[in-house]
Each structure stands twice: as C-alpha cells, then as structure tokens.
Amino acid sequence: VAGTAIALTLASCGESKVSQCNRLADVVNQTQGFMQEFEAEIQSFSNNAASVESLDDIKSAATQYTTAVDKVVANLDGLADTLGTTELADETLVQFRDEYIEVVNGFSTALQDASSAMDLVVNVESEAELPARIEESQQQTIAAVSQIENLSQTESTVIDEVNSYCGATPPAESEAEPEPAE
C-alpha cells in the first residue's frame, strides 16, 4: 500500500509541462466552436437588419442580435469557470491561465454592454422614439467594440506567450506548404 501511494505521488509531481500546456490549450480552444456559431448568428442578423421595413422588423432583428450575444456571453462565462478549475502545477501556466480568464471576463462584460445597447432598440415603443434610441445604442456599442478590440490584442499577446512558453509554433501564414496526400 505504501508503494502505491509513493508511485501516485511521484506521478502527480512529474506531470510534464507539455501535458499541462495541452490541457490549457484544450480548454482555451473550446472558444473556436461557439465563436464560429456566434459569427454565423451575427451574419444572419446583419442580413436581416439590412432588409428591415417596419419597427417590428427592426425590433425582431435587434432581438436576434441580443439573443446571439447573450448565448456567447453564457459560453464565455462557462469558459472562464472551466479555466478557473483547470488544475495546473506550473506557476507560469497558472499566470497565463489567470490572464486569459481576465480577458474572457472582459469579453463577457463588453458583450453584455453591447447587448444592453441593442436592448434600447428592442424596447423602443414607437417609430418617433427610434432615431434617438438608435443613436444612444450606437454610442454604447462603439464603446463596447473598442473594449473588444483592446481585449483581442491582449488575448493575442497572451496566446503568443503561452505558445512560446509551451514550444508551440503557430502555422506559417501563406508560406506553409500543403500537406502531402496520404
């Protein structure tokens, strides 16, 4: 029994940096699936918004936007929770994870702000009220987009640092040769 406990302890102490890097990458890469879905929803919203003819059409398109944003916010919040419970022994990876959680939480907050801005349009009661609500919504959306742009730069930096630390090499842009067919 004592020999089993020591072997388990040594195995847990000896977890490689590579396996921890992979675990962190697996969680972070979850964003790819729900972000592609979100982008498709936003494209659909844009198409619908381009063809609005009435106040009800405008409110419907705005509701479609807020629904898509609220869904991605829930996904981001879940990602932040999952990241927070991802066990990492490597202190540098813990620091990167915590920085990434801050970025994800920032994205969530900025998107909530964008959703709230669009709610101004969803809740408009008359066409006479619409221009002022759209103006107010646009101002709030501009601020949210600015936050998202800044967070995207921070996210890119954190990912580059993690990749560098973990020895991962990003795919070369346009210079990559095609994979040979098997």
C-alpha positions in Angstrom: 0.0 0.0 0.0 2.8 2.4 0.8 4.5 1.7 -2.5 1.3 2.5 -4.4 1.0 5.9 -2.6 4.5 6.9 -3.4 4.1 5.9 -7.1 0.9 8.0 -7.3 2.7 11.0 -5.6 5.6 10.7 -8.0 3.3 10.5 -11.0 1.4 13.6 -10.0 4.6 15.6 -9.2 6.1 14.6 -12.5 3.3 15.8 -14.8 5.0 17.3 -17.7 4.8 20.9 -18.8 3.7 19.6 -22.2 0.6 17.8 -20.7 -0.3 20.9 -18.8 0.1 23.1 -21.9 -2.1 20.7 -23.8 -4.8 20.8 -21.0 -4.8 24.6 -21.0 -4.9 24.7 -24.9 -7.8 22.2 -24.9 -9.9 24.4 -22.7 -9.0 27.7 -24.5 -9.7 26.1 -27.9 -13.3 25.5 -26.9 -14.0 29.1 -27.9 -13.5 28.1 -31.6 -16.8 26.2 -31.8 -19.0 28.7 -30.1 -17.4 31.7 -31.7 -18.0 30.3 -35.2 -21.6 29.8 -34.3 -21.8 33.4 -32.9 -20.2 34.8 -36.1 -22.8 32.9 -38.2 -25.6 34.3 -36.0 -24.3 37.9 -36.3 -24.0 37.4 -40.1 -27.7 36.3 -40.1 -28.6 39.4 -38.0 -26.8 41.6 -40.5 -28.7 40.1 -43.4 -32.0 40.5 -41.6 -31.2 44.1 -40.4 -30.4 45.1 -44.0 -33.9 44.2 -45.1 -36.0 45.7 -42.3 -39.1 47.5 -43.4 -41.0 48.3 -40.1 -40.5 48.9 -36.5 -41.4 45.3 -35.7 -38.7 44.1 -38.2 -36.2 46.3 -36.5 -37.1 45.1 -33.1 -37.0 41.5 -34.3 -33.5 41.9 -35.8 -32.3 43.6 -32.6 -33.8 40.7 -30.6 -31.9 38.2 -32.8 -28.7 40.1 -32.0 -29.2 40.2 -28.3 -30.1 36.5 -28.2 -26.9 35.6 -30.1 -24.8 37.9 -27.8 -26.4 36.6 -24.6 -25.6 33.0 -25.7 -22.0 33.7 -26.4 -21.7 35.6 -23.0 -23.0 32.4 -21.3 -20.4 30.4 -23.2 -17.7 32.8 -22.2 -18.8 32.7 -18.6 -18.7 28.9 -18.7 -15.2 29.0 -20.3 -14.0 31.3 -17.5 -15.4 28.9 -14.9 -13.8 25.9 -16.6 -10.4 27.7 -16.9 -10.6 28.6 -13.2 -11.0 24.9 -12.3 -8.3 23.7 -14.7 -5.5 22.4 -12.5 -2.0 23.4 -13.4 1.1 22.9 -11.3 3.4 25.1 -13.5 3.3 28.6 -12.0 3.9 30.3 -15.3 1.0 28.4 -16.9 -1.2 29.4 -13.9 -0.3 33.0 -14.5 -1.2 32.7 -18.2 -4.4 31.0 -17.3 -5.4 33.7 -14.9 -4.5 36.4 -17.5 -6.7 34.6 -20.1 -9.6 34.4 -17.6 -9.3 38.2 -17.2 -9.5 38.6 -21.0 -12.5 36.2 -21.2 -14.3 38.1 -18.4 -13.6 41.3 -20.2 -15.1 40.0 -23.4 -18.1 38.9 -21.5 -18.6 42.3 -19.9 -18.1 44.1 -23.2 -20.5 41.9 -25.0 -23.1 42.4 -22.2 -22.7 46.1 -22.7 -23.3 45.6 -26.5 -26.4 43.5 -25.7 -27.7 46.2 -23.4 -27.1 48.8 -26.1 -29.2 46.8 -28.5 -31.9 46.3 -25.9 -32.5 50.0 -26.3 -33.7 49.3 -29.8 -35.5 46.1 -28.8 -37.5 48.0 -26.2 -38.4 51.1 -28.3 -42.1 51.8 -28.3 -42.6 54.0 -31.3 -41.0 54.9 -34.6 -40.7 58.5 -33.3 -38.6 57.3 -30.5 -36.4 55.1 -32.8 -33.8 57.6 -34.0 -32.8 58.7 -30.5 -32.6 55.1 -29.3 -30.5 54.1 -32.3 -28.1 57.0 -31.6 -27.8 56.0 -27.9 -27.4 52.4 -28.9 -24.6 53.2 -31.4 -22.7 55.2 -28.8 -22.8 52.4 -26.3 -21.9 49.9 -29.0 -18.9 51.9 -30.1 -17.6 51.8 -26.5 -18.1 48.0 -26.3 -16.4 47.4 -29.7 -13.4 49.5 -28.5 -13.2 47.3 -25.4 -13.4 44.2 -27.5 -10.7 45.4 -29.9 -8.3 46.1 -27.0 -9.1 42.7 -25.4 -8.4 41.0 -28.7 -4.9 42.5 -28.8 -4.4 41.3 -25.2 -5.7 37.9 -26.0 -3.4 37.6 -28.9 -0.4 38.5 -26.8 -1.3 36.0 -24.0 -1.8 33.2 -26.6 1.5 34.1 -28.3 3.2 34.0 -24.8 1.6 30.6 -24.0 2.6 29.2 -27.4 6.2 30.4 -26.9 6.4 29.1 -23.4 4.9 25.7 -24.4 7.1 25.4 -27.5 4.1 25.5 -29.9 4.6 27.1 -33.3 1.7 28.8 -35.0 1.1 27.9 -38.6 3.0 30.0 -41.0 1.0 32.5 -42.9 0.7 31.8 -46.6 4.2 30.3 -46.7 3.1 26.9 -45.5 3.5 24.1 -48.0 0.4 21.9 -48.4 0.5 18.6 -46.5 1.4 15.7 -48.7 -1.6 13.5 -49.5 -1.5 10.0 -48.0 
